């Protein structure tokens, strides 16, 4: 081991290996052929020299020598550079097109490489674990001194893992950029490994992949129409299965729509008449029209609500209405989910005030019996609070006129959660609140029964009873839930298979969660090729 006197002598240790030297026992150079038949102790291949990579003939004619510098793993917290003297031989075959060739060092390094094989392997692992900048920082701490582009190039140079065509294929999408760009991940339903990543979530790439990889028997997917079409074109004999998780997720959205249509039932007392869905307040002659919003904004919302519901009654979908009117889909959904146009007004959120941090103190002092505004204002000024006398007076006036503390009515999401969760997962208080809500609204009580029936079908794999459940929901004509049930008829075979067989898209959902971790690791700046390589190799 000798120090490198040319550069970095204090940080590097240079090892001279395979240097040209004379053999003491045969008297000839170590790379030349020995003429004493084994007295030097070398094997026949070593005495004859390396073989030509083209014609596979041995050669002992040394043409030239050159030196290679190979960076290796650090030793004793010092960088290590291996100096290798490489011999170039002359191919003696007259039929070989190659004139000269260099002797290989397959166990040490690859041709034209500047790192040893084990250092390359270490850099590959660092690049796969941490990618660019984070991997470069770790490599500097370990003494590798590799840049971010070096690590990324190492990752991109790795070969894709080889896999056999899975018998059960899981298909799902993930967001490259949420709301704009999506890709498709394919997993093996039996080994739960990612087999490939497609650049889009359209039917064409999936159909082409299935055509190139025949042998898929079962395809687990969500209920997207593009995946159903791609599976039908690429593997017409494969059994398509709609995932149970997406079915329950769709049922939850339908239940939320139905609860939102009956939100007036959530806070009303049992003695008060409640306007049901589909019954106008004019027919019940309720007095809330006296406090209805007025003005041009109210007229616009009223006309827009009537227009959207008229188009829905004509059979147009919500997306088609959004394209026809040039509105956003969320705007159309807000008008479509509102039972009356007054529900489209969002509640006015209170504006933040400088008094907000001190309101708990004022409420505590008011509960203790101190109602003097001047005294309370002086106490806040003593604490250097940036409040005025008018702020304190207005808040104390609110406390004086406030009704007794009454629990607020449950929200739409709370009632939806109570309806879609297992009864044993609810607390006693939640069960009581849900019982009160169902007692005030027979429609929601019917929804609860349909949700329980669908849960029984999903849990016990009773897919054959699904048509009867769809008919029962259709007979009740519940907003949101009826549309969900009738929409199942478009993909009835796949939904029935999903509610009957054991296969599901659970492994794909796990792969999507791991992809999210990789995206965060790459700070969201990785292109599709690098992201695909990281997904397949991790």
N, C-alpha and C positions, 0 to 999 in steps of 0.2 A: 504494500500500500504506500503510495507516494503522493506528495502534494503537487498540485498543478500550479506551476509557477507562472503561467501565462496570464490567467485571470481568475478572480474569485478564489484566491488561494486560502483565505481565511474561512470560507464557507463550504468548500467542496473538497471531496476526497476522490482522487482519480485512481481507478484500478486498471492496470494493464493486463488483459487476458488474451490468450491465444496469440501471444506475441511471437515473432520469428525467433527461433532459438535453435541451437544445434543439439542433436541427440548425443549424449555421452557414449552410448553403447554402440551406435552404428556409424557415428561420424558424419552423417549427412543431415541436411536440414529436415526439420520435422514434417514439412509438407511434401517433400520429395519422396519418390518411391525408394524403398529400402531394397538393396540388391543382395542382402545376406540371409534372406529366407527366414524371417521370424526372429532373428537374434536381437532385434530392437524391442520385441515384446508387443508390437502393434498388430491389429487384426488385418485381414487381407484387404477389407474395404478401405481402411485407413492408409495402408501402404499403396494402394492403387490410386486413391484420391476420390473426389466426389463424382457424381454422375451428371451428365448433361440433362437439363430439364426437357429437351425436345426429343432426343434419340435414346436417352437412358443408357448411354455408354460411359464407361469410366475414362477418366483422363488424368494423367500425371504431369502434363506439360503446363507449368506455371507461366502465365503471361505477364501478370503484374500484381501488385499489392497496393491496397489503399486502406486508410484508417477511418473507422466509424466511431462516432461519439454517441453513446446510448445513455439516456438518463434513467436511473433506477430508483427504487424505493430508498428513502433516507435511512441512514445508519448512524445511530447514536446522535440523533437530532442534527446530523450533518447531511447535506445533499451529496449524492453519489453519482458520478459519471463514469461509465465503463468505456475504456478505449479498446476497440476490437480491431485487430489487423486482419483484413479480409483478403484472401488470395483469389485472383481471377485466372481461370484455366482456359486452355485452348482445346476446343473439341476436335478430336482427331478423325472423326468420321467424315468421309468424303461426301456422303449423301445427306448430311445434316445441314440445314440452312443457317444454323447458329455458328458464329465464329468463335466467340468467347462466352464464358459464363462464370459467375461468382459462386463461391461455395456458400451453401445456406447455413443459417443458424436458427433452425426451426424452433428449438426449445428456448432460445434466448430472445428472439425478436422476429419481426416480419420484415420483408424487403422494403427498403426506403423509409422504415420507421425510425424515429428518433427516441422512442421510449422502449423499454423492455416490455416483454409480454405481461409480466406480473404488475408493472406500473400501469400499463394500459387497462388491465383488468380492474385495478383499484380505481382508476379514473372513471371507468364505465359505471362502477357501482355508485360513486359519488355523484356522477351526472344524473343517473336514474333516480337517486334519492332526493337531490336538492336542485337539479337543473343548473342554470347559468350562474348568476351572481352569488347566490347563496352557496352553491357548490365551490365556486372559486375562493370564497372566504374560508370555507372549511379546508380546501386543499392547501391554502397558504398556511393555515395553522398546523397542518400535518407535515409540511415541508415539501409538498409536491410542486408548488408554484405553477399552477396551470390556470390559464385565463378562462373566462366564461365561454368564449367561442370555442376554445379547445374542448371543453366538456360537452358543449352542444354538438360539435362535430363528431365526437366519440359516440354520443347517443345515436345520432342519425346514421352512423356507419354500422351500427349493430344490425344483424339480420333479423327479420321478423320471425317470431316463433312458428314452428311448423305444427299443424294440427290436422286431425282427421275430421271429415265432415260429421258434425254432431247429428245424432238421431233426433234429439229434442232441441229446438232452437228457440231462444228467447230474443225478442225484438222490442226495443224501446228507444225513445229519443232523449236527447239532452241538449241543453242550450250552450252554443258557443258564445253567443251574445243574446241575452234574454230579450225576447220579443222581436228579434231580427233574424238571427241565424241559428239553425238547429242541425244537428247531425244524428246519426243512428248508431247504436251500439248493439252488437250481436253477441250472445253468450250461449254456452252449452248448458242446457237445462239439467244435465246429469253431473258434470264435473264443476259447474258454476264458474268456468273460466271464460274470459273474453276471447272470442275467436276472430273478430274483425270489427272495424269501425268504418262506416260509410259517410261520405261528405254531406249528404242531405237526408231529409226524412220523407222523400218522395217515393212513389211506387217504382219508378224505373231502376234506380240503383239496387233496390232490394230484389226485384225480379231478376236482374242480371246476375247478382251474386248467387241466388238460388239456382239459376241455370248453370253457372260454372261449377257449383258444388251439389251435384245430385245426391240423393240419399236421405234428405231431411223428411222425417215422418210426422213430426208434431211441431207446430209453430205456436208459441205462446206470445201474444201481443195484446196491446190495448185496443180500444175500439175505434181507432183512427181509420178513416176510409182509405188512406193511401197505403197503409200497411196491409189491409185486407186485400186491396187490388194487387199489390206487389206479390203477396203470397199466392194469390190465385193464379197469376201469370207465370211466376217462376217455379212453383211447386203445386200443380193442380191436384195431385193425389195426396198431398199432406193434409193432416187434420189441423184446422185452426181452432185455437182456444182463446177465448176472451178472458183476460186476467180478472180474478175475483177482487183484488184490491181496487182496480179502476171501476169495477161495477159498484162496489160499496161507496167509493168516492163520488160517483155520479148520483147515486141514491141520496147521499148527504146534500149535494147541491140542490136536488129536486125538493127535498124536505125543507131546506132553507127558503126556497122560493114559495112553497106553500105556507110556511109559517109567516113569511113577510106579507103575504096576501091577507092573513088573518091577524095582523099585529094589533088591531083594535081589541082583540079578545084577551090580550096578555095582561092589560092593566085594569080592565073593567070589573066591577063587582058583580056577583051573581044576580043582584036585584035589578041592575041597569040593563035596558035593552041594548043589544049590540048589533051593529050592522054587519051582516055576513057577506062573504065574497059573492059577487054577482048581484047584490041588492043595493040599489042606490039609496043615498040618504034622503033624496027627495021623496021616494016612496014611503019612507018611515017618518017623514016630516020632522027631522031632527033640527035643533036650533043652531048647529055648528056653522051653517051657512052665513050666519050673521058675522062670524069672525073669519070667514074665508079670506085668503090673500086677494088683494085688488091691485089694479094698475096694469101697465102694458106688459110687464114681465109675467104676471099671472095669466094674462090673456094668451101670451105666446106659449106658456107651458100647457095651458088647457087645450089649445089647438094642436100642439105637438103630441100630447097624450092621446087625443082623439084620432089623429092621423095614424099613429103607430098601431093602435088597437084595431083600427079599420083594416090596415094591411095585414095584421095577424089573422083577423077573421077571414080574409080572402085566401089564406093558406100560404102566405109568404113566410120564409124563415127570417130570423132576426138578422143574420148576416146579409141576406138579400135586401132587407129593408135598409140596412146601413149603407150598402152600396148604392141603392136607388136614391136615397135622400142625401147621400154625401155626408152622413154623420159618422161619428165614431161608434164602434160597437158597444162600448160601455154606456154611451148616451141612450142608444136604442134599448139596451137591457134595462136601464133605470126606468124608462117609460113603460116598457113591457111588463116589468115586475110590479109596477105600482097599480093597485086596484082602483084608485081614483087619482085625479090630477093633483089634488092637494098633497098627496104623499111624495110628490117629486121635489117639494121644498125641503132643503136640508136644514137641520136645526142650526140656529145661530150659535156659534161657539163664543164663549165669553172672552173678551180681549184681556190680555195680561195687564196687570196693574202693579204699581210699586208697592201697593198694600198687601199683595198676596203673601209674602213671607211672614207678615205680622198678623194675618187673620186668625191663625190658631191662638195667638196670645190674646187678641181681643175677645174671641169667643170664650176662652177660659176665664178672663176677667169678668165678662158679662154673666157667665154662669155663677161666679162668686157673688154677684149682686151689685157690681160696680157698673152703673149705667150713665155716669157723668161723662159726656163727650169731651169736655175741656180737660178733665183729669186724665182720661185715657190718652188724649192727644199729647198732653205734657209728658206722660210716661214714655211714649214712643220717641218724642224729641230728645228726652234725656239719654236715650240709647242711640241717638244720631240716626234715627230712621228718616228717610227722605219722603215723608208723607205730609199731606196737608190736613187742615181741620175738616174740609169738605169731604175728603176720603173717609175719615174716621166716622163722621156724622152719617154718611150714606150707609156705611156698613152696619153701624149700630141700629139705624132705622130698619135695615133688612132683618137684623136679629130680633128686633122687637115685634115685627109683624110676621115673622116666620111661623108657619103652622107646626104642630108637634111633629117630631121626627117620625116619618113613616117610611118603611122600606120601599125602594123604587121598584117598579114592575120589571119583570125579567126581560131581557133583550131577545131579539130574534135568534142570535147565535147561541145564547144560553139554552133556549127552548129546543133549538135544533140539536145541540149537544145532548140534551136529556133524552130526546127521542131516538137518537142513533147510537147511544151507548147501551151497554148491557145493564139490565136493571140492578144486578148485584154490584155494579161499579158506581152507583149513585149513593150519595149520602141520604140520611133520613130527611134532612131539610130539602134537598133537591127533589126527593120523591114527593114530599108534601106540596112543594110548589108546582111540580108537574101535574099532580092530581088536581090542584085548583084550576090550572090552565085548561086541562082537558074537560073539567066539569063545566067551564064557561063556554067551550067551543066544541060542538059535536064533530065538526069537520076535522079538527086536529086529533080528536079521539080516534076517528077512522084512520087517519094517517099513522097514528101510533100502532094500530093493529096491523096495517099493511107492512110497516117497517119490521115488526116482530116476525111476521110470516116470511118476509124476504130473508131475514137473518136465520131463520130455521132452514130455509132452502139452501143458503150459502154454507151454513155450518155442517149440516148433515148430508150435503151433496145430493139434494133432491131436485136435480135439474129437470126431471120429467114433469114435475108439477108446476113449472114456470108458466106455461100457457094459461092455466087456471088462475094463477096470481095476476097475470096481466089482464085477464077478463074482469076480475073483481075490482081492480084499480080503475079500469076504464068505466065500469058501471057507476062508480062514485063521482067521476068527473071532478077530481081534485086538481087545482092549479099546480103546475110544476110536476107533480108526481104522475099525473096521467100522461103527460108528454114523455116523461122518462120511460114509462112502461110501454107505450106504443113504439118508442124508438128502439126498444129491444127486439121488436119483430123484424127490423131490417137486418139484424145480425143474429137471428135466433139460433142457428146451428152452433155458431162459435160460443154464444152465451150459454147455451145448454151444456155444451162440452165443458166449459169452464166451471159450471156449477155441478158437474158430475164427476169429472176425472180429477186426479191428484195433481196434475201439472199446473204450475202458475208462473208468474213473472217475478217471483221474489228474488231470484239471483240477478235479474237484470236491474231491479231497483237497487240492490246492493252495489252493482257495478256503477250505476249512475252516481251514487253517493261517493264512491272512491274517485270518480272522475271529477267531482266537485272539489275534492281535496287536491287533486293534481292541478286543476285550474287555479286554485288559490296559491298553490306553490309556485306556479309560473306567473303569478301576478296578472293573469288574464291577457298576457301579450303574446302567447304562443300561437303560431300558425297551425293549420289543421295537420300538416305532416308531422310536425314535432309533437303535437298533442296526441296524435294517433300512435306514434312510436312509444311515447311514455305510457299510454294506456295498455298497449299490447305487452310491453316488456315488464311492467309492474304487476 
